[in-house]
Each structure stands twice: as C-alpha cells, then as structure tokens.
Amino acid sequence: MGAITKSLAFLILITGSLVLAVRQGYLYIPAFGKPAAVTAVAPQEMPPLPVLATPVELGPALEQVQTVGSLLADESVTITSEIDGRIAELKFTEGQRVEKGMVLVVLDSAEWEALVNESEAAVALEELRFARAAELRQKNMVSQQEYDEINAALIKSRAVLALSRARLAKTVLSAPFSGILGIRHVSPGDYVEAGQVMVNLEAIDPLKVDFRAPERYAGQLAQAERISVSVDAYPGEHFEGDIYAIDPRVDIASRNIFLRARISNPGGRLLPGMFAKVTVFLKQRDLALWVPEQSLLPQGDKQFVYRIVDGRAALTAVEIGLRKPGMVEITSGLSPGDIVVMEGQLKLRDGAAVVITEMSTQQRNKPRA
C-alpha cells in the first residue's frame, strides 16, 4: 500500500511539472493530427561599433644614428721658435684675426746677421781661390787634387752661408694660415728656447667634427654624407655638415668606427673643443607608410593593426620600421590608401562591423570634448 502511494505522488509531480512548462512556454505540444512546425531563429548580429580611423600616410622616412662627438679647429697650431733667442717684437694682439703670412713675432737677429755676413765673406774668398785655381789648372800648374780641394771648400762655404741665412730667417715667425690667435704666453724681451709655445692659432671656419658610430652601421656609413650637429650653447639650433673621412679600422676596445665631418661656422659662434650631439643621416625612403602609434596592437613579439575593409575590421599583421613623435613607419602589411583604426580597436574582433565616426589626419591632434 505504501509503494502505491509513492508511485501516485511521483506521477502527480511529473504531471504538474509538464503543465507548468507548457504554461510558461518552455514546452510546446502540437495538436493531435497536425505536424509540428519548426521555426529557425537567426542569431542577432551586433550593431556596428563606432571607431576613429585614419588613412595610411605617405611621407619620407630618414634613417639616422644619434651619437656624440667634439668640435675641432679646421687647422690648429702653436706658434713656437725653432731657435733660441730673445723676443725683439710681438706684432699681434690676443684674439686677433690674422691672414696667412702675417708676421707675428720677431726675435733679436743681430747675432744671426753677423754670421750671415761672415759666411758671405768666406764665400767671396773661396770664389777667388777657385777662380785662380781654375786658371792654373788650365795651365797644368796645380794638381787635380789641389783643384778639387779648393772646389770643395767653395761648396762648403756656400752651404754654411745658406745655413746662416736659414737661421736668420727663423728669427721672424709668420702665420702659417689664416685664423684667430689665442692667448699669448710670452712678452717682449723674453728669452725663448726652441719649441717654447708663444701663442696658438686656430682656423675655425669651417670646423671639424670628430665622432664615433657603432660598427653595425658600417655598411650604411659608407654611403652617408650629411650630419646635423647641436651644442648646449645654442639649444634648439642645428648646424649642418658633411662627412669627408671614415677611419678604415674599427676600434677593438669599443667596436666603434671613427668618422670626421666638416661644418661651416661663418660667424665663429662655434668653438673648438665644444661637446657636440651628432645626428648622422643614413638613408631616406621618400614614400614610406606611416600610421599613428596608438593604432598598433602588440601581441607577443608581433604587431597588428585593424584595417577597415567593406565596413568590417580586418586584423592585419604588420612590421614596423622607424619612429617619430606620435607616428610609426610600416614596412610590411599595409598599402597606400588603406584605412586603419586609430581609436576603439580594443573592443574589436576580426571581422566585426564598424562605423567610422571620424577620419581625419588633422583631427587627431586637436582636443576632443
């Protein structure tokens, strides 16, 4: 009797559940004798997502290397005497601009002039001896040996005269090239020794720029020509120049290549010894592809962008090249005329429908409400 009661209670529970399911719409029981109608419900597509897009820009891409260097005078020399002597006259002022050949220092030449006079007298005497010996030799009245000795004495006296004149000439020191004189280290009346520094002379227009670049750029540096130099003394200004020499040997310790360039300095504003920030322009691509940096989607070690194709977002792998403020060069994956999503790509998926709310390269730098 208890088993029958339990079975009846279970049957009532099942029947009640079925009735409730039919009333709530979870279960449909077709009428007897009629086939059940099957209605297919299409999935509802998400509405297009609003995005800010921009066309791929065409512009030059200039590969460059940033390094540091030093400014050097185009020519630099310290004026020194080759002989000992007392300074008779200084014919310059410190900081003066001088031309090549201008006399700068005159040493006391009295002693050297006396030696020249002595040598000239000795030459005159030897010339007379040689003339007499030549006449006698023609008459065979002197031996060949005596004649040769007199001739050698004449040659020697002439050499001594030339030496005396050369030493006399060294008492006058002239500018070897045009430039600007520095600070002098001597005064009139000082006794100077050979090699003692008197003043420095610098040619500063143009200037040389010495700098180094990593060896990995060796192939490109061979074709590089232009550089741009900036110095702390003139912030915001750039001085253009050209590379004219590359050291054929790589420094073993630093693995750098030594280069030298020349920049113009017409106003003399730049000075030798200044620290220089150097930009070397390696190669330029005139029609490179550029997109905003915020359009990139990094995934691992790869970069992607969303292109808009027929109103839908297409996830596209790209390769990047150079960078400049706010922009990045695309070397592979995009073509001129492509439109990429600039804002709103984080909520997209490949193939999603999109609607462009704004597309202008001019608008991205303006403040938005």
LUMPADO-426677 format. One record per residue: residue number from 1; residue in one letter; x, z, y of N, C-alpha, C, CB in turn. Coordinates in steps of 0.1 Angstrom, whole numbers. Last residue first. Glycine has a CB too. Example, Ala and Ser with C-alpha at 12.3 -4.5 7.8 and 13.67 -1.06 7.14 Angstrom:
<pts>
resi resn n_px n_pz n_py ca_px ca_pz ca_py c_px c_pz c_py cb_px cb_pz cb_py
2 S 128 71 -22 137 71 -11 129 79 0 141 57 -6;
1 A 132 78 -57 123 78 -45 132 78 -33 113 90 -45;
</pts>
This chain:
<pts>
resi resn n_px n_pz n_py ca_px ca_pz ca_py c_px c_pz c_py cb_px cb_pz cb_py
369 A 362 -271 668 353 -260 670 350 -253 657 340 -264 677;
368 R 397 -280 669 383 -282 664 375 -269 665 384 -286 649;
367 P 422 -294 689 415 -282 684 401 -285 680 415 -271 695;
366 K 439 -323 676 430 -317 686 424 -304 680 419 -327 691;
365 N 452 -335 656 460 -326 665 452 -320 675 471 -334 671;
364 R 434 -351 644 439 -340 636 447 -331 645 447 -345 625;
363 Q 425 -373 658 417 -361 659 424 -349 652 404 -363 652;
362 Q 440 -396 655 441 -389 668 435 -376 668 435 -398 678;
361 T 434 -406 631 447 -400 632 448 -393 645 458 -411 630;
360 S 402 -400 617 410 -405 629 423 -398 629 402 -402 642;
359 M 374 -394 605 385 -401 601 392 -407 613 381 -413 591;
358 E 349 -372 593 357 -376 605 369 -383 599 362 -363 613;
357 T 333 -371 571 327 -366 583 336 -370 595 326 -351 582;
356 I 327 -390 544 337 -388 554 330 -383 567 345 -400 557;
355 V 316 -377 513 312 -384 526 322 -380 536 297 -379 530;
354 V 320 -383 478 324 -377 491 318 -384 502 339 -376 492;
353 A 318 -375 444 312 -383 455 316 -375 468 297 -385 454;
352 A 346 -372 422 335 -366 429 331 -375 441 338 -352 434;
351 G 368 -382 408 355 -389 407 344 -383 414 352 -389 393;
350 D 383 -351 404 385 -365 403 371 -372 400 395 -368 391;
349 R 370 -328 428 375 -331 415 375 -346 414 365 -325 403;
348 L 373 -305 456 370 -318 450 375 -318 435 377 -329 457;
347 K 381 -284 471 368 -283 464 364 -296 457 357 -280 474;
346 L 404 -292 483 405 -281 474 392 -279 466 408 -268 481;
345 Q 400 -311 503 403 -316 489 403 -305 479 417 -322 489;
344 G 395 -305 529 384 -304 520 387 -308 505 372 -313 524;
343 E 414 -329 547 408 -316 546 396 -316 537 404 -310 560;
342 M 422 -355 539 431 -346 547 427 -332 547 432 -351 561;
341 V 422 -380 516 415 -368 521 425 -359 527 408 -361 509;
340 V 431 -413 525 433 -401 518 426 -390 524 448 -398 516;
339 I 429 -448 521 424 -436 529 425 -424 520 409 -439 533;
338 D 451 -476 523 445 -465 516 440 -454 525 454 -460 505;
337 G 466 -493 540 452 -494 540 444 -483 532 448 -507 535;
336 P 494 -496 518 488 -497 532 473 -499 531 495 -508 539;
335 S 492 -474 489 494 -487 495 489 -487 510 487 -498 487;
334 L 508 -450 468 498 -454 478 502 -468 483 497 -444 489;
333 G 528 -446 449 514 -442 446 504 -446 456 515 -427 445;
332 S 558 -438 466 552 -444 454 538 -438 452 560 -442 441;
331 T 566 -426 489 574 -437 484 568 -444 472 588 -432 480;
330 I 555 -412 517 550 -415 504 558 -427 499 535 -417 502;
329 E 566 -387 539 566 -401 535 562 -402 520 581 -406 537;
328 V 546 -365 559 555 -367 547 554 -381 543 551 -357 535;
327 M 541 -344 588 539 -357 580 549 -357 569 540 -369 589;
326 G 547 -322 603 533 -325 600 531 -337 591 526 -327 613;
325 P 578 -334 613 568 -324 616 554 -329 613 569 -320 630;
324 K 588 -352 583 589 -350 597 578 -340 601 589 -363 605;
323 R 605 -361 553 595 -353 560 598 -353 575 595 -339 555;
322 L 609 -387 528 613 -379 539 602 -371 545 619 -388 550;
321 G 591 -387 500 604 -390 505 608 -381 516 605 -404 509;
320 I 571 -383 470 574 -381 484 588 -384 487 570 -367 488;
319 E 548 -400 449 562 -395 450 565 -394 465 572 -404 443;
318 V 516 -391 435 525 -398 444 539 -392 443 519 -396 459;
317 A 486 -396 417 499 -390 417 508 -398 427 506 -391 403;
316 T 453 -391 427 464 -400 426 477 -393 427 463 -411 437;
315 L 419 -389 422 431 -381 422 443 -390 418 430 -369 412;
314 A 395 -401 442 404 -405 431 417 -398 432 406 -421 431;
313 A 362 -396 452 376 -391 453 384 -395 440 376 -376 455;
312 R 341 -423 464 344 -412 455 359 -409 456 341 -417 440;
311 G 335 -445 480 328 -433 482 331 -421 472 313 -436 481;
310 D 354 -464 471 340 -466 469 332 -453 470 338 -473 456;
309 V 379 -440 472 376 -454 467 361 -455 464 385 -457 454;
308 I 401 -421 487 387 -424 487 385 -438 483 381 -420 501;
307 R 426 -401 470 422 -413 477 407 -415 477 429 -426 471;
306 Y 441 -371 471 428 -377 468 427 -390 477 417 -367 470;
305 V 474 -367 457 465 -368 468 452 -373 463 471 -377 480;
304 F 501 -347 443 489 -356 442 482 -356 455 480 -351 431;
303 Q 533 -341 428 524 -341 440 513 -351 438 533 -345 452;
302 K 549 -319 404 544 -332 409 535 -330 421 536 -339 397;
301 D 556 -296 392 566 -303 400 562 -316 405 579 -304 391;
300 G 525 -282 396 537 -281 389 548 -287 398 537 -288 376;
299 Q 510 -298 420 506 -293 406 519 -293 398 495 -302 400;
298 P 501 -300 453 511 -298 444 506 -293 431 522 -289 449;
297 L 485 -322 472 481 -312 462 492 -310 452 467 -316 455;
296 L 486 -332 506 492 -331 493 486 -320 485 507 -329 495;
295 S 475 -331 531 468 -339 521 474 -338 507 467 -353 526;
294 Q 492 -317 548 481 -310 542 473 -318 532 472 -304 552;
293 E 509 -337 558 514 -328 548 503 -321 540 523 -317 554;
292 P 495 -370 562 497 -356 566 501 -347 555 484 -350 572;
291 V 516 -398 553 503 -391 553 506 -376 558 498 -390 538;
290 W 532 -430 555 531 -416 559 517 -410 558 537 -414 574;
289 L 553 -455 544 540 -449 543 540 -434 546 533 -452 530;
288 A 575 -477 563 573 -466 554 558 -461 555 583 -454 556;
287 L 588 -500 576 574 -499 572 572 -489 561 569 -513 568;
286 D 616 -496 580 607 -499 591 592 -497 588 609 -513 597;
285 R 638 -474 571 628 -482 565 617 -484 576 622 -476 552;
284 Q 673 -469 576 659 -469 582 650 -479 574 660 -472 596;
283 K 700 -446 569 692 -458 566 678 -457 571 692 -461 550;
282 L 715 -426 584 720 -433 572 713 -447 571 718 -425 560;
281 F 727 -409 611 716 -418 607 721 -427 596 710 -426 619;
280 V 736 -377 614 741 -390 610 729 -398 605 752 -389 599;
279 T 739 -353 639 729 -360 630 734 -374 627 715 -360 637;
278 V 756 -323 646 757 -338 644 746 -342 635 771 -342 639;
277 K 764 -301 670 754 -303 659 753 -318 658 740 -296 662;
276 A 795 -288 680 785 -299 681 777 -298 668 792 -312 682;
275 F 814 -269 702 808 -269 689 796 -279 690 803 -255 685;
274 M 841 -282 722 828 -277 720 823 -278 706 818 -285 730;
273 G 866 -294 723 865 -281 718 851 -275 716 873 -271 726;
272 P 862 -311 754 869 -310 741 868 -295 736 883 -315 742;
271 L 829 -312 769 844 -308 770 849 -308 756 845 -295 777;
270 L 806 -331 788 810 -325 775 825 -323 776 807 -335 764;
269 R 806 -341 813 798 -329 811 802 -323 798 783 -332 811;
268 G 817 -365 824 826 -354 820 819 -341 817 836 -352 831;
267 G 800 -386 827 801 -376 838 810 -364 835 787 -370 839;
266 P 805 -402 804 808 -407 817 809 -396 828 798 -417 821;
265 N 811 -402 776 810 -390 783 813 -393 798 820 -379 778;
264 S 802 -415 743 805 -417 757 803 -404 765 797 -428 764;
263 I 817 -407 712 806 -407 721 810 -409 735 797 -394 719;
262 R 828 -416 680 831 -416 694 819 -416 702 841 -428 698;
261 A 838 -399 649 829 -408 657 834 -407 672 814 -404 656;
260 R 850 -394 617 852 -393 631 844 -403 638 868 -395 634;
259 L 848 -373 587 844 -385 595 848 -383 609 829 -388 593;
258 F 855 -363 554 858 -361 568 855 -374 576 873 -357 570;
257 I 834 -350 529 841 -362 535 843 -360 550 833 -375 532;
256 N 837 -323 506 832 -329 518 840 -341 522 830 -320 530;
255 R 845 -304 488 838 -316 483 831 -323 495 828 -312 472;
254 S 861 -283 494 848 -283 499 839 -294 494 847 -283 514;
253 A 886 -288 480 880 -275 481 865 -275 485 888 -267 492;
252 I 891 -316 483 889 -310 469 882 -296 470 902 -309 462;
251 D 877 -339 504 884 -326 503 881 -319 490 880 -318 515;
250 V 882 -373 496 873 -362 496 881 -349 495 862 -363 485;
249 R 897 -399 515 899 -389 505 888 -378 507 913 -383 505;
248 P 895 -417 536 893 -422 522 894 -412 511 903 -433 520;
247 D 875 -408 564 887 -405 556 885 -410 541 889 -389 555;
246 I 864 -432 586 860 -423 574 872 -420 566 848 -429 566;
245 A 856 -441 619 866 -438 609 861 -428 598 879 -432 615;
244 Y 835 -445 636 845 -455 635 856 -453 625 852 -457 649;
243 I 802 -440 645 812 -436 636 823 -448 635 807 -433 621;
242 D 790 -436 678 792 -444 666 803 -439 658 794 -459 671;
241 G 764 -418 697 777 -423 694 778 -431 681 787 -411 693;
240 E 744 -400 721 745 -410 710 760 -415 709 736 -422 713;
239 F 733 -369 726 743 -378 730 746 -387 719 756 -371 735;
238 H 705 -351 738 712 -357 727 721 -368 732 702 -363 717;
237 E 691 -319 749 697 -332 752 705 -337 740 707 -331 764;
236 G 683 -294 742 673 -305 743 679 -318 746 663 -301 753;
235 P 708 -277 760 697 -277 750 687 -288 752 690 -263 749;
234 Y 738 -278 766 727 -287 771 716 -287 761 733 -301 775;
233 A 754 -261 752 755 -261 766 744 -268 773 768 -266 771;
232 D 752 -266 725 744 -255 730 744 -255 746 750 -242 725;
231 V 747 -301 719 756 -290 721 747 -279 727 768 -293 729;
230 S 743 -329 697 737 -319 706 746 -307 707 723 -315 702;
229 V 745 -363 688 752 -350 690 744 -342 700 766 -353 694;
228 S 739 -388 664 734 -381 676 740 -367 676 718 -381 676;
227 I 753 -419 653 751 -405 652 745 -400 665 765 -398 650;
226 R 755 -450 634 751 -442 646 750 -427 643 737 -447 651;
225 E 764 -460 609 771 -463 621 768 -453 632 767 -477 626;
224 A 767 -462 573 762 -456 585 770 -460 598 762 -440 584;
223 Q 779 -472 551 771 -481 559 765 -475 571 759 -486 550;
222 A 792 -450 541 800 -462 543 792 -473 551 804 -468 529;
221 L 772 -432 537 780 -430 548 788 -443 551 789 -418 547;
220 Q 762 -439 512 754 -442 524 762 -441 537 742 -433 525;
219 G 782 -431 494 777 -445 494 770 -449 507 769 -447 482;
218 A 784 -403 500 795 -412 502 790 -427 503 805 -410 491;
217 Y 767 -382 498 763 -392 507 773 -403 509 759 -386 521;
216 R 779 -364 482 768 -371 476 763 -382 485 757 -362 473;
215 E 798 -350 497 803 -362 490 791 -370 484 812 -358 480;
214 P 786 -339 530 787 -338 515 791 -351 508 775 -332 509;
213 A 807 -343 559 794 -345 552 796 -344 537 788 -359 556;
212 R 821 -332 590 822 -335 576 808 -336 570 829 -323 569;
211 F 836 -343 621 826 -336 613 828 -340 599 812 -339 618;
210 D 846 -349 654 851 -347 641 840 -339 633 865 -340 640;
209 V 843 -371 680 836 -361 673 841 -360 658 820 -364 673;
208 K 859 -378 711 859 -380 696 850 -368 691 873 -380 690;
207 L 847 -393 742 852 -381 734 851 -385 719 843 -369 737;
206 P 858 -419 765 849 -412 757 855 -400 750 843 -421 746;
205 D 867 -393 784 856 -403 784 862 -416 778 851 -405 798;
204 I 888 -376 785 876 -371 779 864 -381 781 872 -358 786;
203 A 921 -370 780 912 -381 783 899 -378 776 918 -395 777;
202 E 942 -345 793 931 -348 784 923 -360 789 921 -336 782;
201 L 972 -328 794 965 -339 799 954 -344 789 974 -351 803;
200 N 987 -297 803 981 -305 793 973 -316 800 972 -297 783;
199 V 1020 -287 813 1006 -289 816 1000 -298 805 1004 -295 830;
198 M 1044 -278 801 1042 -277 815 1027 -277 819 1050 -288 823;
197 V 1062 -265 774 1049 -270 779 1048 -268 794 1038 -264 771;
196 Q 1095 -275 764 1086 -265 770 1074 -271 776 1095 -257 781;
195 G 1112 -295 755 1100 -291 747 1091 -281 753 1105 -286 733;
194 A 1141 -282 769 1135 -293 762 1123 -289 753 1145 -301 754;
193 E 1133 -258 794 1141 -263 783 1133 -274 777 1144 -252 773;
192 V 1134 -253 830 1127 -255 817 1136 -261 807 1115 -265 820;
191 Y 1134 -232 856 1143 -239 847 1136 -241 834 1157 -231 846;
190 D 1114 -236 886 1116 -230 872 1126 -239 865 1102 -230 864;
189 G 1110 -250 909 1122 -241 908 1124 -235 895 1121 -230 918;
188 P 1074 -248 908 1086 -255 913 1098 -245 913 1084 -260 928;
187 S 1062 -235 876 1062 -236 891 1075 -243 896 1062 -221 897;
186 V 1041 -239 847 1054 -238 854 1052 -238 869 1063 -249 849;
185 H 1017 -244 836 1024 -233 831 1038 -231 837 1025 -233 816;
184 R 985 -256 847 1000 -257 846 1006 -244 842 1006 -262 859;
183 I 956 -267 831 962 -256 838 978 -257 836 957 -242 833;
182 G 951 -302 830 946 -288 827 954 -278 836 948 -284 813;
181 L 941 -334 842 951 -324 839 945 -310 838 962 -324 850;
180 I 925 -361 828 923 -350 836 934 -339 832 909 -344 836;
179 G 936 -396 827 928 -384 822 928 -373 832 934 -379 809;
178 S 955 -423 814 946 -418 825 938 -406 819 937 -429 830;
177 F 988 -417 800 974 -423 800 966 -417 811 967 -422 786;
176 P 1011 -404 806 1011 -415 796 998 -422 795 1015 -409 782;
175 A 1024 -396 837 1012 -395 829 1012 -407 819 999 -395 837;
174 S 1059 -388 838 1047 -395 843 1036 -393 833 1050 -410 845;
173 L 1088 -372 850 1077 -372 840 1065 -378 845 1075 -357 835;
172 V 1121 -377 855 1108 -380 861 1098 -381 849 1109 -393 869;
171 T 1143 -373 839 1140 -363 849 1127 -365 857 1152 -362 859;
170 K 1147 -395 823 1139 -384 818 1137 -373 828 1145 -379 805;
169 A 1164 -411 837 1150 -414 837 1141 -403 832 1148 -427 829;
168 L 1188 -398 829 1184 -397 843 1169 -401 844 1192 -407 852;
167 R 1189 -406 803 1187 -392 806 1183 -390 820 1200 -384 803;
166 A 1193 -434 807 1181 -429 800 1178 -414 803 1183 -431 785;
165 R 1218 -434 820 1206 -439 827 1193 -434 820 1206 -454 828;
164 S 1233 -425 799 1232 -417 811 1220 -421 819 1245 -419 819;
163 L 1230 -445 780 1226 -432 777 1224 -423 789 1236 -425 767;
162 A 1242 -466 794 1228 -467 790 1222 -453 787 1226 -477 778;
161 L 1268 -457 795 1261 -459 807 1246 -459 804 1265 -472 814;
160 V 1275 -457 768 1275 -444 775 1267 -446 788 1289 -439 778;
159 A 1274 -485 764 1264 -476 757 1263 -463 763 1269 -474 742;
158 R 1296 -493 779 1282 -498 783 1271 -489 776 1280 -512 779;
157 S 1316 -482 765 1314 -477 779 1300 -481 783 1324 -483 788;
156 K 1315 -496 741 1312 -482 741 1309 -477 755 1324 -474 735;
155 I 1322 -522 750 1309 -520 744 1305 -505 744 1308 -525 729;
154 L 1349 -516 758 1339 -521 767 1324 -519 762 1341 -536 770;
153 A 1360 -509 734 1360 -499 744 1349 -503 755 1373 -497 751;
152 A 1358 -534 720 1350 -522 715 1349 -511 726 1357 -516 702;
151 N 1377 -548 735 1363 -553 735 1354 -541 730 1362 -565 725;
150 I 1401 -534 729 1396 -535 743 1381 -539 744 1405 -544 751;
149 E 1402 -540 701 1401 -526 706 1396 -525 720 1414 -518 705;
148 D 1405 -567 701 1393 -562 695 1391 -547 700 1393 -562 680;
147 Y 1431 -569 712 1419 -576 719 1406 -569 714 1419 -591 716;
146 E 1446 -557 693 1445 -551 706 1433 -556 714 1458 -554 714;
145 Q 1442 -575 672 1438 -561 670 1436 -555 684 1448 -553 662;
144 Q 1454 -598 680 1439 -598 678 1434 -584 677 1436 -606 665;
143 S 1478 -592 706 1474 -594 692 1458 -593 691 1480 -583 683;
142 V 1486 -613 734 1482 -600 728 1477 -602 714 1471 -593 737;
141 M 1493 -638 739 1503 -628 744 1498 -614 739 1504 -629 759;
140 N 1480 -662 737 1485 -656 725 1496 -646 728 1491 -667 716;
139 K 1465 -671 757 1479 -675 757 1487 -669 745 1486 -670 770;
138 Q 1441 -659 751 1442 -673 750 1456 -679 750 1434 -679 763;
137 R 1449 -633 755 1446 -637 741 1446 -652 740 1433 -632 736;
136 L 1450 -631 782 1462 -630 774 1460 -635 760 1467 -616 774;
135 E 1423 -634 788 1433 -643 793 1445 -643 785 1436 -641 808;
134 A 1413 -611 776 1408 -624 772 1418 -635 776 1394 -626 777;
133 A 1426 -590 790 1429 -592 776 1424 -606 771 1422 -581 767;
132 R 1413 -593 814 1427 -595 813 1431 -598 799 1435 -584 819;
131 A 1387 -586 806 1389 -599 812 1404 -602 811 1385 -599 827;
130 F 1390 -560 797 1386 -570 788 1389 -584 793 1372 -569 784;
129 R 1397 -547 821 1406 -547 810 1403 -558 800 1406 -533 802;
128 L 1373 -551 835 1385 -556 840 1395 -557 829 1390 -548 851;
127 E 1355 -536 818 1353 -550 820 1365 -557 825 1341 -553 830;
126 E 1365 -510 821 1366 -517 808 1364 -532 809 1357 -510 798;
125 L 1358 -505 848 1372 -505 844 1374 -513 831 1377 -491 843;
124 A 1330 -506 847 1337 -516 855 1352 -517 851 1336 -511 870;
123 V 1325 -485 830 1322 -498 825 1329 -508 833 1307 -500 826;
122 A 1333 -464 846 1340 -466 833 1337 -480 828 1336 -456 823;
121 A 1314 -465 866 1328 -468 869 1336 -471 857 1334 -455 876;
120 E 1291 -459 851 1292 -472 858 1307 -475 861 1283 -473 870;
119 S 1297 -433 845 1296 -443 834 1297 -457 840 1283 -441 826;
118 E 1296 -421 870 1308 -420 862 1308 -431 851 1310 -406 855;
117 N 1269 -425 876 1280 -431 884 1293 -431 877 1281 -423 897;
116 V 1257 -410 856 1255 -424 857 1266 -431 865 1241 -427 863;
115 L 1266 -384 863 1270 -390 850 1268 -405 850 1262 -383 839;
114 A 1252 -382 887 1267 -382 887 1272 -388 874 1272 -368 889;
113 E 1226 -381 878 1230 -392 887 1246 -393 887 1225 -390 901;
112 W 1226 -357 865 1225 -369 857 1228 -382 865 1210 -371 852;
111 E 1229 -339 886 1239 -339 875 1238 -353 868 1237 -328 865;
110 A 1206 -344 901 1219 -346 907 1230 -347 896 1223 -334 916;
109 S 1179 -341 895 1186 -352 888 1201 -353 893 1179 -364 891;
108 D 1155 -318 887 1167 -319 895 1176 -330 888 1175 -306 897;
107 L 1124 -334 878 1135 -325 876 1147 -328 885 1139 -325 861;
106 V 1091 -338 887 1104 -344 889 1114 -332 887 1105 -350 904;
105 V 1059 -346 873 1070 -336 875 1083 -344 877 1071 -327 863;
104 L 1042 -369 876 1037 -356 876 1047 -345 879 1031 -352 862;
103 V 1034 -402 886 1045 -392 885 1039 -378 886 1056 -394 895;
102 M 1012 -423 867 1014 -414 879 1025 -404 876 1001 -407 883;
101 G 1007 -436 844 1020 -439 851 1022 -431 863 1019 -454 855;
100 K 972 -436 846 984 -438 837 996 -442 846 981 -449 827;
99 E 959 -413 870 960 -426 863 973 -427 855 958 -437 873;
98 V 941 -381 870 953 -389 872 952 -403 865 966 -382 868;
97 R 923 -355 883 922 -367 875 934 -377 879 908 -374 878;
96 Q 933 -321 882 933 -334 889 931 -345 879 946 -336 897;
95 G 936 -296 872 923 -301 872 922 -315 878 913 -292 878;
94 E 962 -287 896 955 -284 883 941 -290 884 954 -269 881;
93 T 980 -314 911 973 -301 912 965 -299 899 963 -301 924;
92 F 1013 -328 912 999 -328 908 993 -314 911 998 -331 893;
91 K 1041 -329 913 1033 -338 921 1019 -339 917 1040 -352 920;
90 L 1066 -306 918 1054 -309 910 1045 -317 919 1047 -295 906;
89 E 1102 -308 918 1089 -311 924 1078 -312 914 1090 -323 933;
88 A 1123 -298 903 1125 -301 917 1112 -302 925 1134 -313 919;
87 I 1130 -276 878 1119 -284 884 1122 -285 899 1105 -277 881;
86 R 1161 -281 860 1153 -273 869 1142 -282 876 1162 -266 880;
85 G 1164 -287 824 1167 -289 838 1158 -280 847 1164 -304 842;
84 D 1168 -304 793 1168 -292 801 1170 -295 815 1179 -282 796;
83 I 1146 -330 782 1159 -325 786 1158 -311 793 1167 -335 794;
82 E 1120 -337 779 1129 -340 768 1143 -334 770 1129 -355 765;
81 S 1093 -316 789 1105 -323 792 1113 -325 780 1113 -315 803;
80 T 1057 -322 784 1069 -314 782 1082 -323 786 1071 -310 768;
79 I 1024 -321 785 1035 -327 792 1047 -317 791 1031 -329 807;
78 T 1004 -326 757 1010 -316 765 1023 -322 772 1014 -303 757;
77 V 975 -346 752 989 -345 752 994 -333 760 997 -358 756;
76 S 949 -366 739 953 -353 744 968 -351 742 946 -342 736;
75 E 922 -388 739 936 -386 739 940 -373 745 943 -398 746;
74 D 896 -379 736 899 -392 730 915 -393 729 894 -403 739;
73 A 892 -345 726 895 -355 736 899 -368 729 907 -350 745;
72 L 864 -335 704 879 -337 707 881 -347 718 887 -341 694;
71 L 840 -313 692 843 -324 701 859 -324 704 835 -323 715;
70 S 831 -307 658 837 -303 670 840 -316 679 850 -296 667;
69 G 801 -301 638 815 -306 640 820 -301 653 815 -321 640;
68 V 776 -302 612 782 -296 624 796 -302 625 782 -281 624;
67 T 747 -320 601 759 -313 599 764 -307 612 770 -322 592;
66 Q 722 -338 585 725 -328 595 737 -321 592 713 -318 597;
65 V 715 -371 579 722 -360 574 725 -351 586 735 -363 567;
64 Q 686 -393 573 697 -387 581 703 -375 575 692 -383 595;
63 E 665 -421 573 672 -411 565 684 -406 574 677 -417 552;
62 L 636 -428 589 650 -428 591 657 -417 583 653 -427 606;
61 A 609 -448 587 615 -436 581 630 -437 582 610 -435 566;
60 P 583 -461 609 597 -461 604 601 -448 598 607 -464 616;
59 G 550 -465 595 559 -462 605 574 -461 600 556 -448 611;
58 L 516 -465 588 528 -472 586 538 -468 598 526 -487 586;
57 E 494 -441 572 501 -446 584 513 -454 581 504 -435 594;
56 V 464 -441 556 478 -441 554 484 -447 566 483 -447 541;
55 P 436 -426 573 442 -437 567 457 -435 566 440 -450 575;
54 T 419 -396 564 428 -403 574 434 -415 566 439 -394 579;
53 A 391 -373 564 400 -383 558 408 -389 569 393 -393 550;
52 L 373 -345 555 380 -351 567 391 -360 561 386 -341 577;
51 V 342 -344 537 357 -343 538 362 -349 551 364 -349 526;
50 P 314 -332 520 320 -337 532 335 -334 533 313 -329 544;
49 L 303 -345 489 310 -334 496 316 -339 509 320 -327 487;
48 P 271 -356 478 284 -359 483 290 -347 491 284 -372 491;
47 P 254 -334 454 254 -342 466 268 -345 470 246 -335 477;
46 M 256 -338 418 259 -331 430 259 -339 442 273 -324 429;
45 E 228 -351 399 242 -352 404 243 -344 417 244 -367 408;
44 Q 211 -337 371 210 -339 386 224 -339 391 202 -328 392;
43 P 206 -355 341 213 -344 348 213 -347 363 227 -343 343;
42 A 172 -364 331 186 -368 336 193 -357 343 185 -381 345;
41 V 154 -357 304 156 -352 317 171 -355 321 154 -336 318;
40 A 131 -374 284 145 -372 287 147 -368 301 153 -385 284;
39 T 104 -364 264 108 -368 278 123 -364 280 99 -360 288;
38 V 85 -373 238 98 -368 241 102 -373 255 109 -371 230;
37 A 54 -364 225 61 -372 235 74 -365 239 52 -374 248;
36 A 43 -364 191 48 -356 202 56 -366 212 58 -345 197;
35 P 13 -380 182 27 -379 181 32 -371 193 34 -393 180;
34 K -17 -364 171 -10 -372 181 5 -369 180 -15 -368 196;
33 G -27 -347 151 -31 -361 150 -24 -370 161 -45 -363 151;
32 F -30 -319 172 -30 -324 158 -34 -339 159 -39 -316 149;
31 A -9 -316 201 -23 -316 194 -21 -323 181 -33 -323 203;
30 P 22 -299 200 14 -310 203 0 -309 195 21 -323 199;
29 I 34 -271 215 28 -275 202 18 -287 204 21 -263 194;
28 Y 62 -259 230 51 -268 232 47 -273 218 55 -280 241;
27 L 77 -231 244 74 -238 232 62 -246 234 72 -228 220;
26 Y 80 -220 269 92 -221 261 90 -229 249 98 -208 258;
25 G 58 -214 284 63 -228 285 76 -230 277 66 -232 299;
24 Q 44 -191 282 55 -191 291 61 -205 292 66 -181 287;
23 R 26 -197 261 21 -195 274 32 -195 285 15 -181 274;
22 V 44 -200 239 36 -211 243 31 -209 257 24 -214 234;
21 A 54 -174 237 63 -185 240 55 -197 245 71 -188 228;
20 L 31 -159 230 37 -157 243 47 -168 247 45 -144 243;
19 V 26 -170 205 16 -172 215 23 -170 229 4 -162 214;
18 L 49 -161 192 47 -175 193 37 -178 204 42 -181 180;
17 S 46 -133 193 57 -139 199 55 -154 202 70 -137 191;
16 G 23 -130 177 23 -126 192 34 -133 199 23 -111 194;
15 T 33 -137 152 22 -145 158 21 -142 173 8 -142 152;
14 I 52 -117 148 56 -131 148 45 -139 156 59 -137 134;
13 L 35 -94 147 46 -95 157 50 -110 158 58 -87 152;
12 I 19 -100 124 12 -98 138 23 -100 149 5 -85 139;
11 L 38 -99 104 31 -111 107 24 -111 121 20 -114 96;
10 F 45 -72 105 55 -82 109 49 -96 112 65 -84 97;
9 A 21 -60 97 27 -57 110 37 -68 115 33 -43 111;
8 L 20 -70 71 9 -73 81 14 -71 95 -4 -65 78;
7 S 42 -57 59 41 -72 60 31 -77 70 38 -78 46;
6 K 34 -30 61 46 -35 68 46 -50 70 59 -31 61;
5 T 12 -30 44 10 -26 59 22 -32 67 9 -11 60;
4 I 23 -36 20 13 -45 26 12 -42 40 0 -43 18;
3 A 39 -13 16 46 -26 17 36 -36 23 50 -31 4;
2 G 19 7 13 29 8 24 35 -6 27 39 19 22;
1 M 8 0 -12 0 0 0 9 0 12 -9 12 0;
</pts>
